[in-house]
């Protein structure tokens, strides 16, 4: 205890301790004293750019409200309530329809543009199509050629770049995307998503993913599930070759360099100089030091293509601002297929598992490489990031030079910026925790730009020596403080939320649930971006909200655990989405339904809203499919009908019936009541039997 107090006293105040330099000295001691000065115009401009990147990030989570008078026709994501796996015979029929339709579309189209995504580049057809294209100057032109093939932006970020080749123009061509797009990933790397919406509106968009295809069918776009993607891709390639010469879409004399980086080993470049202090730093934003380091790592990879230099990025505000800043500067974020997959899925804390794999699994752990992991303090705690890294440091045997970068801004930014306020439950009280960590020799705390600049310079020197065989492998943690972005809350129009059928339903059901209670009923939640605006308005502006307390779990698992425990009034509400939120729900349902009474839980399941084409490729969900397994999963733990009630809320059309059924169940003491709040495209529609000939 005495040692703990001594450590706490030492870390209180403004302690400075950098990583050891080549002579074993504290690297921060050489930082010159700087007098405070006003922001330069260049710094103000950079701050505004970073704030815009943050605003774009927050828009990924804003609750959209679809127009109620707009008929939902055409391609729709499949809300999957039960497993739906096409048989071999069904796949043959679905594939035949897709192939036959695409043959006609390509033959009739005045132009076709095929974009190859990263997860499709290993296909033999993809490589052959790219290699068959011409980029000879004067032979064909990417602006006028009817047939184009290009590499999607996600692939560009798996190979080193200091300047991206010019994007291929789609124009009025039929757009065929091969691979898996992503709402979140495309935001992180600043991919041109608008071309999807334009092509969709004009019925000239085709997207081929594993097992599913979006394409124009008849008078509108449709999704076909259960296709054989290889057979469909072969049909596309065959139809293109029959139509004529295919032009490389990134400009003349650029194909060989990019394809060599993707499929082979490019020529070695000289090792770059390490990062040093410069007068220009006075006009830089904090993120610029990190972008400079990424640029340096790109140059290192160009110099040593045989040794992997990779970055993995987690989901979070400041991490996404970093990737966006790098992408807009033309710098590759230098990740791999796993890194893209993590960003595509936007799975929080995912890179910590990747870190563990790279350090412990052969041959990754026994091979040389420079690996960097970027994460925010909120996401880091979800997967035990710091505890795991300290565990690995104590017995580090891997051959790689590995660094974990943690943005420590003590905020849970997503939900709070959607409601223009700060929930006390969302604040991260971890300042003391990270200050204790910096006592370790492998941990550095960067509290200002001077310390961050010095640390990036030192890390570049270590990478340089490591690549030359002059420095042993190591695992370090760099904690970054003081990196802020000024961002107005992304509210949108909240009046539709206030006046929505969802809000009326919440007031009705929650109000009845709290009648007669002396204590506030806990509402448990965690990943709240689908429902946080509804919950905030309910708690702050509705009289029924005064009878409830919002309790945010540190993880979705913790929120689910708490709802299964003893409650102040024997009652609680669990607010979840149908992806993260179902974690550990089985354990809680078992607890609720164990024994002979005394527990009652109302579970509210929320979904995103379909607004744009990219929403077919939403966070945490397979392409064009929104799994809805929560209600079905909970049913596995229910033995008799009176113990549970499951209802689908479909808006105003069934609100009265749902409220009556739920209120009756709650009044009768039903232990488990689940309300599945359907997304708007699943409400008030008629599904017609449409048949298409296979040949």
N, C-alpha and C positions, 0 to 999 in steps of 0.2 A: 504494500500500500504506500509506503514511504517513497519507493522508487516511482510509483505511478504519479504521486503528487509532485515529485521533483521534475518528472518529464512534462507534466501539465504546466508547471510553472515556467519551464524552459521554453515551451512552445507558445505560451501566452505572449501577447505583444506582437512585435514585428520581427520575428526570427528569420534570418536569411541563411540558407544553406543550399549550395548548388552541388551538382555532381563533381566528383574529383576530376581535375584535369590531368594531363599527361605526367605532371610532376607530383600528383597526389594531393594538390592543394584545392581548397574550396574555389570552384570556378566563379562564384559570385563575388569574391573579394576584388576581382579586377574590373568590376563594372564601375565606370566613372559616375560620380554624383551628378544628377541632373536637376536643375531648378525647374519647378512647375512653370508651364507656359500655356498660353491659350492654344486651342486647336488651330492648325493651319487650314486653309481652304481645301487643300488636297485631302487632309484627314477627314474633314467634314463630308467631302464628296464620297470618300470610301465608306464612311459610316452609313451614309444614305444608301449606298449600293448593298451593303451587308443587311441593312434593315429591310430592303426590298426582297432579298433572298429569304429572310426570315418570314416575311409576309406570305411569300409563295409557299413556303413550307406549311404555314398554319392553314392555308386554304385547303390542304389535303384532308383536314379534319373537320372543317366547318360543316355543320349539318345543313345540307341543301334541302329545299322544299320544291318538289316537282309541281309543275302546273297541274291543277286538278282538272282543267278542261282540255288537257292534251291527251289524246288517246294513246295508250301504250301499244304501239304496233311495231313489228319488225323484231330485230334481234333482242333477246332478253337474257340476262343471266339466269341460270337455272337455280331456283331456291330448292335445294336438295334435302328433303325431309327423311328419306331412306336411301340406302345404297342403290345406285342405278348403274349397272355394268352391262354394256352391250355384249350379247353373245357373238360368236364367230359369224353366224349367219346374219345377224343384224348389222354387224360391222361391214360385211360385204355389201349389204344393200345401201347403208348410209354412205359408204365410200363411193359406190357406183353413182349415186345422185350427185355427190360433190364433184367427182371427176367429170362427169358428163356436163354439168353446169359450167365448170371452169374451162373446159375445152371450147365451149361456145362463147363464153365471155372473152377469152383471150383472142380467139379468131376474129371476133367482131370489134374489139377495142381498137381505136386509132393509135393508142400507145399503151405500154405496160411498164410499170416500175416495180421491180422486185427488191425488197430490202431483207437482208439476211441478219437475223438477230444472233446474239452470242450463243444461245443454247441450241442453235441449229447449225453452227459452223462446222461441227464434226460430221455432219451428214455428207456422204459421198456426193450426193446430188448438189449440195450447196457449194462444195469446193470446186466441182467440175463446172458449175454455172459461173462462178467467179473467174475461174481460169480461162473459160472460153470467151469472156468478154474482151473487147478491144479498147485500149486507151491510147492508141497511136494518134498523135496530133494530125489533124487534117482528114483522117479516115472517117470519123464520126464525131458528133458533138453532143455532150450530155444535155444541152439545152434544147436541141432540135431532134435528136434521135428518138424514134418511136419506142425503142426497147432499151430499158436501163436496168442494170443490176448494181446494187450498192451495199455497203456494210452498214448496219445500224449503229447508232451512237454507242450503245452499250459495249459492243465489241471494241470500239476505239479505246475504251478505258481499261482494257485488259493488256494493252501493249503500250510501251512508252511513247509519249507525244509531248512536245513542247509547243506544237501548233497543229491543230486538227486540219485535215484536208477539207476543201470546201464541200458542203452538203450537196447531195444529189437533189435536183429539183423534180418534184413529182408532177407539177402542173396539172393538166387535165387527164393524165394517164390513169389507167386502172392500177390501183395501188395494192400490191400483194406483199404482206408482211409474213415472213417465215420465222417463227420463234414465239417467245412469250413476252408480250409487252407488260408494263407495270406502271400503275398510277404513281406509286411512290418513287421507284427508281428513275422514271423519266423526269420527275421533278428534281431529283438529286443531281442528275447529270445534264440537265437543261436540254433534253431531247425535244424535238419539234413535234409536240403532241397535236397541235392544231390541224395538221394534215389529215389525221384520222377523222376528225369531226367533219372537215370539208368533204372528204371522199365518202364518208358515210351518208351525209345529206344528199349526195349526188348518186347514190347507189353504185359506187365503183370502189368499194373497199373489200378486200379479202384478207383475213388473218387466219393463219394455219398454226395451231398449237398441237401438242401431243393429244390425240384423241378427240379434238373438237375443232370446228372450222366455222368462221363467220364469212358469209359471202352473199352477194346479191342473188336472190332467188325469186323469180317473178317480178313483182313491182316494188319489192323492198328487201332490206337486209334481213338475213335469218341466221340463226346458229344451228349447226348440225352436230349432235353429240354422238360419239362412238365411232368416228372415222379412223381409218388407217392412215396416219399422217405421212408415212413413207410412200404409200401408193399415190396419195394425192399430190405430194411434192414431185414425184416422177412424172405425173401427168402435166403439172405446170411446166416443168423443164422441157418435156417433149413438145408441148404446144408452143413454147417460146422459140425453140430452135427451128420449128417448122415455119415460124412467122418471119424469121430473118436474123441478121447480125445483131448481137446484143452489145450495147455500149457500156463501158465502165463509167459509173456515175460520179466519180470524184475528181474528174479532170484528167487531162493528158499526162502521161508519164508518171503516174502516182501509184499504179497498181502493184508493181513488183515490190516496192518498199513495204506496203501495208500487208500484202499476202505473205511476204517473207517473215514479217514480224508475227503474223497469226499462225503460220504453219511450219516455219523453219527457224533457223538461227541467222539473224542479220549480221552484217559486218561489225566488228568491234569498233567502238569509238574511244577516244582517249578519256581517261578518268577526269571528271570535272574538278575544278578547284573547290575546296571546302568553303562553307559559308563564313563570311566575315562581317564585322560591323561596317556600316556605311552611313554617310551623311543623309542619304535618302530615307533612312529609317525614321527620321523625325517626321516624315509625312505619311507613314504607313499605319494601317489599321492592324490590330492584333492578329487578325486572320492572315494578313499578308506574310508574316513570319512563317506561318505554317504552310502556306502555299509555296513560299520559296523553298521550304524543306522538301515538299512533294516534288517540286521542279528538280531539285538536286537529286532526289531518288530516281526520277526518270532518267537523268543523265547517267547515274550509276548503272542502271539496268542496261542502257545503251552500251556502256563500256564493258559490262560483264553479263552478256545475255545468257551465258550458261549457268549462272547462279541466280536463283529467283530473288527478286526484290518486290515485295507485295505489301499491300495495305488492305485492311478489312475495316469497314465502317458500320457502326451500329445505328439504330433508329433514334433520332433525337434532334432537337432544334439546332444546337450549335454544330453538331456533326454535319447536318445537312447543309448549313450555311458554309461550312468548310468545303464540302464537295461541290457545292454550287459556285463558290468563289474560284476553285481550281478549274472547273469546267468552263466558266466564262472567261478565264484567262488563257484558255487553250491548253491547259495542263491536264494530262491523264491522271485520274485518281489511282491508277496503277493497281488494280485489284485482279481477281481471277473469277472463274465461273462461280465458285462458292460465294465470293464477295458480292457478285451481282445477284445471286440467288437470295442472299440475306437482305439486300436492299429491295429486291423485288417483293419479298414477303413482308418486309418491314417488321421483322420479328425482334422484339426488344430483348436485349441481353444476349443475342445469338452469337456475337463474335467472341464472347468469353468461352463458349464451348469450342469454337474454332481455335482459340488460343491454346486451350488444353490439348486439342488434337495435335496441333503443330509441334508442341513441346514434348508430347509423350508417345506418339505413334510413329513407329518406323515405317518407311525410311525418312519421313519428314524430320523426325527428331535427330537422326544421324547424318543429315545432309546440311551443307552450308546454305545460308540464305539470310536476307535481311527482312524481318517481318515487323510490321507496325499495326497496332490495333487502336482504333479511335472510338471513344464512347463517352457519354455523359454520365454524371454521377447518379442520376435517377435510374437509368438503364443498368448501370454497373451493379447497383445493389441487388437488382432483380435476379441475377444469376451468380451472386457471390463472387463478383469479379476481383475485388481486392484480396479477399481471403484466399481465393484460389491462386492468385498470382504470387502472394507471399509464400504460400505452400510450395509453389514451383521454384521460387527463388532459393529457398533453403537447401534444395537438393537438385540444383540445376545441372543437368547432364546433356542437354541438347546442344547441337553444334551451331545453332543460329544465333544471330544478334537480334533480340526481340525487345520491343518497347510497347508498353501499354500507356496510351495518352488518355487522361480523364479530364473532361471539362467539369470543374467544380464551381457551379454558380448557385447551388443550394435551391434550385427551382425545379418544379415539375411544370414545364412551360405550356404543354399542349392544352390541357383543360382550362387553365386559368385564363389564357388568352382568348378562349372561345366565349368567356362570360364577362370579360372586362373587370375581373376582380380576382382576389386571391383567397382560396380556401386555405384556412390554417392547416388542414389535413394534408395539403399538397406541398407545404414547405418542407424542405429537406434539412433537418438539423444535423448536419454532418461536418461543420467547420472544425470542431475539436478533434473529430475522428481523423480527418486528413492531416491536421497539424501534428498529431501524434505519429502518423505514418512517416512524416519526413525525417524523423529521427533515424530511419534506416538508411544505410549507405546507398542502397539501390533505388531510393525514392527522392525525387526533387519536387519542390513546390515552387511554381513560377507565379508570383503575385503581381507582376507588372511586365510591361513590354521589354524593359531592359533585361530582366531575368529570363524571359522567354527567348529573346534574341540570343543571349549568351548560351542558353541551353541548346537551341537549335544549331548554333555554331559548333558547340562541343560534340553534339551527336553526329554532325557531319564529319568531324575529325575522327570520331570513333569508327564510323562506317568506312571511311577511307583506309584507316589502318587495318580494320578487320578484313577488308577485301584484299589487302596486300599481305595478309598473313602475319601482321605485326601486333594483333590484339586478339585476345581469346573471346569466345562467345559470352553473351551475358543476357540477363533479363532485367529490365528496369521499368519503373513507373514514373511518368511525368504528369504531375497534377497542374492543370492550367486554371488559374483564377483571374478574375478581372476582365474576362472576355464577355462583353455585353453587346447586345444589339437593341436599338431603340425600335420598338415595334408596337404600333397601335393595335388594340384588340381586333380580331377578325370576327365581328359580330354578325354582319349581314343584316337582313331585315328580320327582327325578332317578333314582329307583330303576328305573322302567321303561326309562330310557335305558341305565343300567348293564347291565340284564338283557336288553336288546333283541337281536333277531336282527341288527340293523345293527352293534351293537358286537361281537358274536361274529364277524360277517363281517370287520370291520375287523381284529380281532386275528389272524384266520386268514390273510387275504391279505397284510396289511402285514407280519406276522411272517415269512412265507415270503419276501416280497420283500427283507427286510433280512438274510436269512441269509448269513453269510460276509463281510459288509461291515465294513470297518475304520472308516469314517467314518459319522456320522449322515446318514441320507437326508433331504434337504429335502422338506418338505411346503409347497407354495406355495398361498396363498389371499389373499383380500381381503375382499369382501363376504361375511361368514361367518355371517350370522344363521340360515340354515337348518341349518348343521352344527356351529356352534361348540361347543355343549354336548357333542356326541359327540366332537369332536376334543379338547376340554379333558380330558374324563374319560379318553380313550385315552392322552394324553400324560402325565397326572399319576398315574393309578391303575393302568394296565395295564402289565405288564412289557414287552410288545412296544413300548410307546410310548417306552421309553428309547433306542431305536435310531433315533429320528427327531428332526428339528429343524423347528419351525414358522417359516416365513419369510413375513411379511405384506407383500405389495406395497403401495406407496402408492396404486395404482389396480388395478382388475381387469385392465386392459390390461398393466400392468407384471408382474403375477403370471403372466399367460399368456405374456408374453415370456420370463420367466426359466425357465419349464418347458421351453422349446425350446432352451435353451443347454446348454453342456457342464456336466456335474454331477460332484461329487467321486467318485462311484462309477459314473458313467454312468447313474444311476437317479434318478428323482424322482417325486413325486406332486403332482397339481394338484387341489385341492378347489374346486369352483365350484357356483354355482346356474346355472339354465338361462336366465338373463336377462342380468345383468351379466357373469357369468362367461365367456360365450362370446366376449366382445370380444377380438379379435386371436388367437383360438384357431387360425384358419387359418394365420397366420404361423408359429406354434409347431409345428403339425403338419407344415408344409412343412419346417421345420428338422429335426424329428425323423426324417422320412422321406427326408431328403437324404443321399446318400453310401451307404457300404456297411457301416454298423453303428456301434456305440459309444454309441448313445443308446436309452434305454427310459423311457417315461413312462406312469404309471397315472393316468388321469383319472377322478375320482369326481364325478358330477353329482347334486345334491340338489334337492329340491322342498319346498314348504310342505306343511302338513297341513290337511285339510278338517275343521274343528271346528264352525263356525257358518255361518249363511247368508251373512254378510258376506264370508266367505272366497272366495265365488264372484267377488268383486271385489277380488282381492288386489293387493298392491304389484307394480308393474312389469309387470302382465299385462292383456290385454284382458278386458272383462267376460265372465265365465262360461267363459273359455278359458285354459288354462295351456299356452303353447307349449313344446314339448319338441324344439327344433331342434338342440341340441348334437350328438347322435350323427349325425344326418343331415348336418349341416354338415361334420363331420370326415370323413365318408365321401367327400366330393368330392375329398379330397387323397390318397386311398388308391388305388393302382393294382392291387394283387393281394391276394388273401385272406390269405396268410401274414403280411402286414405289419401286420395290425390285427385285434383281437378286440373285438366289441361285445356286451355282455350286459345284460339287465335283471334287477336284483335285486328280487324280489317278496316279501321277508321269509322266514319260516321254511319256507314251502312249497317254495322252490327254492334255499335257501341252500347246501345241500350240493352241488348241481349247479353253481351259480355259482362257489363257492369252488374246486371241482375244475377247472373250465374255465379260470378266471382264473389259478390257480396253474400249471397246465400251460403256458399261454401265456407267463407270466413266466419260467418255467424254460427254455422253448425260445428265449427271447430275442426274442419278438415286440416290435417297437419301440413300438407303440401299443396300449394296452389301456384300454377305456372301460367303466366300470360305471355304469349308469343306475339310481340308487336310487329306485325308483318310490314315489310317495306312497301312503298306505295304502288310499285308495279305489280304487286301480288294482290291488290285489292280491286274489287268491283270490276272484274273482267270475265269474259266468256272465252273459253278455249275451244277453237273450232278444229274439226278434223280435216286437215289439209293433206292431200296425198300427192306425191310426186313420183313419176315413173322412173325406174332405175335404168331404163334403156329403151 
